[in-house]
């Protein structure tokens, strides 16, 4: 575990030990953001019959030439169809969404008809099939419209309902226990000593867990005492967390107690130290089915590590296919020096160039304790390990930071 592990290999090793969680039945009203465990098939045709796309009159096109006079014999409205047959020289008043009566093959829109009592006169000729939505136009019974692994958004919920499903099979939401460590930390609003700081990391990690469809479990702040840290870690396993995230205490100092505490509680460490900046002193391991991620204490480091490793793990547990963070093409906004053996994730401003290509300009100061710069950032500029010096305008890649990230 002494070597620096490349970012892709570290992510692959984390994901290799994870599988989608068991499925559960979820009613549509509670399914926003959940991931389908099985494809959804249409239980019916939509529309279920030929219906009108306009208000007007259902007619036989052969009878409805310009100037033709037709007798109105009934009415068809949405939810209340005309049960009769449209014969020669006849028409039925029809409204948008209403079933087209048997015998009719065209809709004469009301703007093209003059009505006098029960007789209409066609101003324009009706065309067969015009203004009619055929049965199954949107989808047909048996069609698979939403695939397994899809995370459900508002539009998907509308489609699922239209397919005829009151509930869906979705992967169980991953449970993530979050433990901050360190004597220097105090909760927001509590008195802060001269050598203390306000704990902030857990709020961001909890938000990322929620945004990715998980359930955060806040274990609070453990002081720098081995037994206190072990007790909090044991609580995470008692809570049957799918992932345990520790914050801080992951380096090699005398007060970095998380690694021995994890091992004492039965966690087998897979790796420690990643070839990235920020976030080098991150570790990962397992106890049974629970993944343990030891994130650095520096705020920016813990958040960047969460985007690169925790978010993909949550997606795998949820059954999603889009695991790796999406790196987008961009151009450099300023010259960059040669890089060393660590992959950089640099906070940067983003603007759109004259050619429509995004331009990413890294902030001059990249200290991993500076949350303000992360809040200001619109993307992370990714500089590969051993990247040569580059000029403004050269191609680069970015990791977007969309809402709510």
Secondary structure, 3 states (H helix, E strand, C coil): CCCCECHHHHHHHHHHCCCCCCEEEEEHHHCCCCEECCCEECCCCECCCCEECCCEEEECHHHCCCCCEEEEEEEEECCECCCCECCCCEEEEECCCCECCECCCEEEEHHHEEEECCEEEECCCCCCCCCEECCCCCECCCCEEECCCCECCHHHHHHHHHHCCCEEEEECCCEEEEEEECCCEECCCCCCCCCCEECCHHHHHHHHHHHCCCEEEEEEEECCCHHHHHHHHHHHHHCCCCEEEEECCCCCCCCCCHHHHHHHCCCEEEEECECEECCCCCEEEEECCEEEEEECCCHHHHHHHHHHHHHHHHHHHHCCCCCCCCEEEEEECCCECCCCCCEEEEEEEEEECCCCCEEEEECCCCCCCCHHHHHHCCEEEEECCCCCCECCCCEEEEEECCCCC
